Amino acid sequence: MSGNNILLDTNAIIAVLDGHPVAKEIINHNILHISFITELESLSYQNSLVRIDT
């Protein structure tokens, strides 16, 4: 394995999802870890992006 171990927080994950170039570069070359709470928060953010047509 190569790269650094990085613990991502919710803001970092949101930056990646939003296409931030520096955030995308960091995740490509490192070993990533997230906490259970960060995983839940990130999933909540992704679900909030889904548009509901009524």
Secondary structure as GFF3:
##gff-version 3
##sequence-region A 1 54
A	DSSP	beta_strand	5	8	.	.	.	ID=ss1
A	DSSP	alpha_helix	10	17	.	.	.	ID=ss2
A	DSSP	alpha_helix	21	28	.	.	.	ID=ss3
A	DSSP	beta_strand	31	34	.	.	.	ID=ss4
A	DSSP	alpha_helix	36	48	.	.	.	ID=ss5
###
